[in-house]
Amino acid sequence: MEKVQNVSQSMEVLELRTYRDLQYVRSMETLMRSLDARLRAADGSLSAKSFQEMKDRMTELLPLSSVLEQYKADMRTVARLREELRNLSGSLAAIQEEMGAYGYGDLQQRVMALEARLRACAQKLGCGKLTGVSNPITIRAMGSRFGSWMTDTMAPSADSRVWYMDGYYKGRRVLEFRTLGDFIKGQNFIQHLLPQPWAGTGHVVYNGSLFYNKYQSNVVVKYHFRSRSVLVQRSLPGAGYNNTFPYSWGGFSDMDFMVDESGLWAVYTTNQNAGNIVVSRLDPHTLEVVRSWDTGYPKRSAGEAFMICGVLYVTNSHLAGAKVYFAYFTNTSSYEYTDVPFHNQYSHISMLDYNPRERALYTWNNGHQVLYNVTLFHVISTAGGP
């Protein structure tokens, strides 16, 4: 049942995350039709220069027509997936009521296939290459110079809880605010006291659990908020810790956990990789490494990093003047140097993480909790590229 619920949550996240994209697509479709109508109506009434300008504008928009059609087709796919999900949930409920296991194996296979199709659909609908980062939006100024704050990347749209963790080592206190508005006002929160202290600021909340690095170790801890217990912990093979391979700002930032459209990731370094950044896909249930990539980028030269659509983006500094400088594509095991401006308003970033549900970057900048919106260039292809 948990697997079906996870798929249901993924479906809701997908719909929420792509709403703005669809609004943009629809506005582009209206613009194209308007321009086309004006061109037909103008005929010979426009000057040659004006006519050419409109024609050039129309030519620029023409490639969008195929994108529009693809979006419409993909949304029909989402509708079919939702119908399948309803059928699966009903079948599972019937089996549980009868207390029998007849057909359960087949049902489990259907759930897994649906989850795979949903993931592919999410990649196609919502993914793209990073082309821009907005100006910073300061949410609050709270706490010390270093820390982290986040929302659950897999929570339903009605769940807007915010988690807050001040400091970068030996901390155990996690504050859970009911909403973003409560976080801004500093009200309506509860406290979780972790059984083991954390190191760094690279924590992430994913599907109701906090994933963090246990202090003075390369152990990954999965702490479940509802049960207030550690569900699993596991050593990350060969990963440096205790400021062996931190980001440029230090702060025990050896291990950084991230979530994007495709799941849970760990970013770290090993001696075998000569200090270069390693990206590993983790199984969120067991914390086992599913697959790893050596990016070739020295971690001590990186200010911070974040994952979007299976692509690791790295900033070249944690200080003023930083930019998104490097991108590593896990689907092709290739990289490129980038030049995406990144306004570091308060001059010292100690946490930077992407939230795929909101398509926003969460940052902790010198005691300020800050958001950035991101712009992605969508690549429409059957392979679902980066």
C-alpha positions as CSV (number, residue, x, y, z in Angstrom):
1,M,0.0,0.0,0.0
2,E,2.9,2.4,0.8
3,K,4.2,1.9,-2.8
4,V,0.8,2.9,-4.2
5,Q,0.7,5.9,-1.9
6,N,4.2,7.0,-3.0
7,V,3.0,6.8,-6.6
8,S,0.0,8.9,-5.7
9,Q,2.1,11.5,-4.1
10,S,4.4,11.5,-7.1
11,M,1.4,12.1,-9.3
12,E,0.3,15.1,-7.3
13,V,3.8,16.5,-7.2
14,L,4.0,16.1,-11.0
15,E,0.8,18.0,-11.5
16,L,1.7,20.8,-9.1
17,R,5.2,21.2,-10.6
18,T,4.0,21.4,-14.2
19,Y,1.1,23.7,-13.7
20,R,3.2,26.8,-14.3
21,D,4.8,25.2,-17.4
22,L,1.3,24.5,-18.9
23,Q,0.2,28.0,-18.2
24,Y,3.3,29.3,-20.1
25,V,2.6,26.9,-22.9
26,R,-1.0,28.0,-23.2
27,S,0.0,31.7,-23.3
28,M,2.6,30.9,-26.0
29,E,-0.1,29.1,-28.1
30,T,-2.4,32.2,-27.8
31,L,0.5,34.5,-28.8
32,M,1.2,32.3,-31.8
33,R,-2.4,32.3,-33.0
34,S,-2.6,36.1,-32.5
35,L,0.5,36.8,-34.5
36,D,-0.6,34.5,-37.2
37,A,-4.0,36.2,-37.4
38,R,-2.4,39.6,-37.5
39,L,-0.1,38.6,-40.3
40,R,-3.0,37.2,-42.4
41,A,-5.2,40.3,-41.7
42,A,-2.4,42.8,-42.4
43,D,-1.7,41.6,-45.9
44,G,-0.3,44.7,-47.6
45,S,-1.2,47.3,-45.0
46,L,2.0,47.0,-43.1
47,S,5.3,48.5,-44.1
48,A,7.9,46.1,-45.4
49,K,10.0,46.6,-42.2
50,S,7.1,46.0,-39.8
51,F,5.9,43.0,-41.8
52,Q,9.3,41.5,-41.8
53,E,9.6,42.0,-38.0
54,M,6.3,40.2,-37.4
55,K,7.3,37.5,-39.8
56,D,10.7,37.0,-38.0
57,R,8.8,36.9,-34.6
58,M,6.5,34.2,-36.0
59,T,9.5,32.2,-37.3
60,E,11.0,32.2,-33.8
61,L,7.8,30.9,-32.4
62,L,7.2,28.2,-35.0
63,P,9.4,25.5,-33.2
64,L,7.1,25.8,-30.2
65,S,4.3,24.2,-32.1
66,S,5.7,20.8,-31.8
67,V,6.4,21.4,-28.1
68,L,2.8,22.5,-27.6
69,E,1.5,19.3,-29.2
70,Q,3.9,17.2,-27.1
71,Y,2.7,18.8,-23.9
72,K,-0.9,18.1,-24.8
73,A,-0.1,14.4,-25.5
74,D,1.9,14.2,-22.3
75,M,-1.0,15.6,-20.2
76,R,-3.3,12.9,-21.8
77,T,-0.7,10.4,-20.6
78,V,-0.9,11.8,-17.1
79,A,-4.7,11.4,-17.1
80,R,-4.3,7.8,-18.1
81,L,-1.7,7.2,-15.4
82,R,-4.1,8.7,-12.8
83,E,-6.9,6.4,-13.9
84,E,-4.6,3.4,-13.6
85,L,-3.6,4.5,-10.2
86,R,-7.2,4.6,-9.1
87,N,-7.8,1.1,-10.4
88,L,-4.7,-0.2,-8.6
89,S,-5.7,1.4,-5.3
90,G,-9.1,-0.2,-5.6
91,S,-7.7,-3.6,-6.4
92,L,-5.3,-3.4,-3.5
93,A,-8.1,-2.4,-1.1
94,A,-10.2,-5.3,-2.2
95,I,-7.3,-7.7,-1.7
96,Q,-6.7,-6.3,1.8
97,E,-10.4,-6.7,2.7
98,E,-10.4,-10.3,1.7
99,M,-7.2,-10.9,3.7
100,G,-5.9,-13.0,0.8
101,A,-2.8,-12.8,-1.4
102,Y,-4.4,-13.9,-4.7
103,G,-3.0,-11.8,-7.5
104,Y,-0.7,-9.7,-5.2
105,G,2.4,-10.5,-7.2
106,D,0.7,-9.3,-10.4
107,L,-0.5,-6.2,-8.6
108,Q,3.0,-5.4,-7.3
109,Q,4.4,-5.7,-10.9
110,R,1.7,-3.3,-12.1
111,V,2.6,-0.8,-9.3
112,M,6.3,-0.9,-10.2
113,A,5.5,-0.5,-13.9
114,L,3.3,2.4,-13.2
115,E,5.9,4.1,-11.0
116,A,8.5,3.7,-13.8
117,R,6.1,5.2,-16.4
118,L,5.3,8.0,-14.0
119,R,9.0,8.8,-13.5
120,A,9.6,8.9,-17.3
121,C,6.5,11.1,-17.7
122,A,7.8,13.5,-15.0
123,Q,11.2,13.7,-16.7
124,K,9.6,14.5,-20.0
125,L,7.1,17.0,-18.7
126,G,9.1,18.9,-16.1
127,C,12.7,18.5,-16.9
128,G,15.1,20.6,-18.9
129,K,18.5,22.3,-18.8
130,L,19.2,25.1,-16.4
131,T,19.3,28.4,-18.2
132,G,18.6,31.0,-15.4
133,V,18.4,31.6,-11.7
134,S,16.1,34.4,-10.5
135,N,17.0,37.2,-8.1
136,P,17.0,36.1,-4.5
137,I,13.8,36.2,-2.4
138,T,14.6,36.6,1.2
139,I,12.1,34.6,3.4
140,R,13.5,35.3,6.8
141,A,16.7,36.2,8.7
142,M,17.1,33.7,11.5
143,G,19.9,31.8,13.2
144,S,23.6,31.7,12.9
145,R,25.8,32.1,9.8
146,F,25.5,28.4,8.9
147,G,22.5,26.1,8.7
148,S,19.8,24.6,6.5
149,W,16.1,24.8,5.9
150,M,13.8,22.8,3.6
151,T,10.4,21.5,2.8
152,D,9.5,17.9,1.9
153,T,10.1,17.3,-1.9
154,M,7.5,14.5,-2.0
155,A,4.8,16.0,0.2
156,P,1.2,16.5,-1.1
157,S,0.4,20.1,-2.1
158,A,-1.6,20.5,1.2
159,D,1.5,19.8,3.3
160,S,3.6,23.0,3.5
161,R,5.7,22.2,6.6
162,V,9.1,23.7,6.9
163,W,12.1,22.2,8.7
164,Y,14.9,24.3,10.2
165,M,18.3,23.2,11.4
166,D,20.7,25.8,12.7
167,G,24.5,25.2,12.7
168,Y,26.8,22.9,10.8
169,Y,28.0,20.3,13.4
170,K,27.0,18.5,16.6
171,G,23.4,19.8,16.2
172,R,20.5,17.6,17.1
173,R,17.5,20.0,17.3
174,V,15.2,20.2,14.3
175,L,12.3,22.6,14.3
176,E,9.2,21.7,12.3
177,F,6.9,24.6,11.3
178,R,3.4,23.9,10.2
179,T,3.5,26.3,7.2
180,L,5.8,28.7,5.5
181,G,3.8,31.5,6.9
182,D,4.4,30.1,10.4
183,F,8.1,29.8,9.7
184,I,8.2,33.5,8.7
185,K,6.4,34.5,11.9
186,G,8.3,32.0,14.1
187,Q,5.2,30.4,15.4
188,N,3.4,27.0,15.5
189,F,6.4,24.7,15.5
190,I,7.4,21.4,17.2
191,Q,10.9,20.2,18.0
192,H,12.5,16.9,17.0
193,L,15.6,15.9,19.0
194,L,17.8,13.6,16.8
195,P,19.3,10.6,18.5
196,Q,22.6,11.2,16.7
197,P,24.1,14.7,15.9
198,W,24.6,15.9,12.4
199,A,27.6,17.1,10.4
200,G,27.4,19.8,7.6
201,T,24.3,21.4,6.1
202,G,23.6,19.0,3.3
203,H,20.4,17.5,4.8
204,V,17.2,16.8,2.9
205,V,13.6,15.9,3.8
206,Y,12.2,13.3,1.4
207,N,8.8,11.5,1.8
208,G,8.5,12.2,5.5
209,S,12.1,11.4,6.5
210,L,15.2,13.4,7.2
211,F,18.4,12.2,5.5
212,Y,21.6,13.5,7.1
213,N,25.3,12.8,7.8
214,K,26.1,11.5,11.3
215,Y,28.7,13.6,13.0
216,Q,32.4,12.4,12.7
217,S,31.4,9.5,10.4
218,N,30.5,8.7,6.8
219,V,27.2,7.2,8.0
220,V,23.9,8.3,6.3
221,V,21.0,8.4,8.7
222,K,17.3,8.2,7.8
223,Y,15.2,9.7,10.6
224,H,11.4,9.4,10.3
225,F,9.6,12.4,11.6
226,R,6.2,10.8,12.4
227,S,7.6,7.9,14.4
228,R,10.5,10.0,15.7
229,S,12.9,7.1,15.1
230,V,15.8,6.1,12.9
231,L,14.5,3.8,10.2
232,V,17.9,2.9,8.7
233,Q,21.6,4.1,8.8
234,R,24.4,3.0,6.5
235,S,28.0,3.9,5.8
236,L,28.6,5.4,2.4
237,P,31.6,3.4,1.1
238,G,34.8,5.3,0.9
239,A,33.2,8.7,1.5
240,G,35.4,11.3,3.2
241,Y,34.1,13.0,6.3
242,N,35.1,15.4,9.1
243,N,36.3,18.1,6.7
244,T,38.4,15.8,4.6
245,F,36.7,16.8,1.4
246,P,34.3,19.7,2.1
247,Y,33.0,22.4,-0.2
248,S,35.2,25.6,-0.4
249,W,33.6,27.0,2.7
250,G,34.4,24.0,5.0
251,G,31.9,23.4,7.7
252,F,32.0,19.6,7.6
253,S,30.3,19.7,4.2
254,D,31.8,16.5,3.1
255,M,28.5,14.8,2.3
256,D,25.6,16.5,0.6
257,F,22.2,14.9,0.1
258,M,19.8,16.0,-2.6
259,V,16.5,15.1,-4.2
260,D,15.4,15.9,-7.7
261,E,12.7,14.6,-10.1
262,S,14.3,11.1,-10.2
263,G,15.0,10.5,-6.6
264,L,17.6,10.6,-3.8
265,W,21.2,11.5,-4.4
266,A,24.5,11.8,-2.4
267,V,27.3,14.1,-3.4
268,Y,30.7,13.4,-1.8
269,T,34.3,12.5,-2.5
270,T,36.6,9.5,-1.9
271,N,40.3,9.1,-1.8
272,Q,40.0,6.8,-4.8
273,N,38.5,9.7,-6.7
274,A,41.4,12.0,-5.8
275,G,39.1,14.6,-4.3
276,N,36.8,14.9,-7.2
277,I,33.0,15.1,-6.7
278,V,31.2,11.7,-6.8
279,V,27.5,11.6,-7.4
280,S,25.6,8.5,-6.2
281,R,22.0,7.5,-6.6
282,L,20.7,6.1,-3.3
283,D,17.9,3.7,-2.6
284,P,15.7,5.7,-0.2
285,H,14.6,2.6,1.7
286,T,17.9,0.8,2.2
287,L,20.4,3.7,1.6
288,E,22.4,1.4,-0.6
289,V,24.2,2.9,-3.6
290,V,22.4,2.2,-6.8
291,R,25.0,3.7,-9.1
292,S,27.9,6.2,-8.9
293,W,29.5,8.7,-11.3
294,D,33.0,10.4,-11.0
295,T,32.4,14.0,-12.2
296,G,36.1,14.9,-12.4
297,Y,35.4,18.2,-10.6
298,P,37.4,19.0,-7.5
299,K,35.1,19.3,-4.5
300,R,37.2,21.8,-2.7
301,S,36.9,24.2,-5.6
302,A,33.1,24.0,-5.5
303,G,31.1,26.5,-3.5
304,E,27.9,24.4,-3.4
305,A,26.0,22.0,-5.7
306,F,22.5,20.9,-6.5
307,M,20.7,18.3,-8.7
308,I,18.0,19.1,-11.3
309,C,16.6,16.3,-13.6
310,G,19.6,14.1,-13.0
311,V,22.1,16.9,-13.7
312,L,24.6,18.0,-11.0
313,Y,25.1,21.8,-11.1
314,V,28.1,23.3,-9.3
315,T,28.8,26.9,-8.3
316,N,32.4,28.1,-8.4
317,S,32.3,29.9,-5.1
318,H,30.2,30.3,-1.9
319,L,31.0,34.1,-1.8
320,A,29.9,37.1,-3.7
321,G,30.3,36.9,-7.5
322,A,29.4,33.2,-7.6
323,K,27.9,31.6,-10.7
324,V,26.7,28.1,-11.8
325,Y,29.9,27.1,-13.5
326,F,29.8,23.3,-14.1
327,A,27.1,20.7,-15.1
328,Y,27.5,16.9,-15.0
329,F,24.8,14.9,-16.9
330,T,24.3,11.5,-15.3
331,N,22.3,10.1,-18.2
332,T,25.2,10.5,-20.6
333,S,28.1,10.5,-18.1
334,S,29.3,13.8,-19.7
335,Y,29.9,17.4,-18.5
336,E,30.1,20.9,-19.7
337,Y,31.2,24.3,-18.3
338,T,28.3,26.8,-17.8
339,D,27.9,30.5,-17.1
340,V,24.7,31.0,-15.3
341,P,24.7,34.2,-13.1
342,F,23.8,33.6,-9.5
343,H,23.2,36.6,-7.2
344,N,24.8,35.9,-3.8
345,Q,23.1,38.7,-1.9
346,Y,24.5,38.1,1.6
347,S,27.9,37.0,0.5
348,H,28.2,33.6,2.2
349,I,26.2,30.5,1.1
350,S,26.5,27.5,3.3
351,M,23.5,25.5,1.9
352,L,22.0,25.2,-1.6
353,D,19.4,22.7,-2.5
354,Y,16.8,22.2,-5.3
355,N,13.1,21.4,-4.5
356,P,11.5,19.7,-7.6
357,R,8.0,20.2,-6.2
358,E,8.4,24.0,-6.2
359,R,11.0,24.3,-8.8
360,A,13.1,26.5,-6.5
361,L,16.5,26.7,-4.9
362,Y,16.6,26.8,-1.1
363,T,19.6,28.6,0.3
364,W,21.1,29.5,3.7
365,N,23.0,32.7,3.1
366,N,24.8,34.2,6.1
367,G,21.9,33.7,8.5
368,H,19.2,34.5,5.9
369,Q,16.8,31.9,4.5
370,V,16.5,32.6,0.7
371,L,14.7,31.2,-2.3
372,Y,15.5,31.4,-6.0
373,N,13.3,30.4,-8.9
374,V,14.9,28.6,-11.7
375,T,14.4,28.6,-15.5
376,L,14.7,25.4,-17.4
377,F,15.0,24.9,-21.2
378,H,12.8,21.9,-22.0
379,V,14.2,19.3,-24.3
380,I,11.3,17.4,-25.8
381,S,12.5,14.0,-26.9
382,T,11.4,10.3,-26.5
383,A,14.5,9.7,-24.6
384,G,13.8,12.4,-22.0
385,G,17.2,14.1,-22.1
386,P,18.7,16.4,-19.5
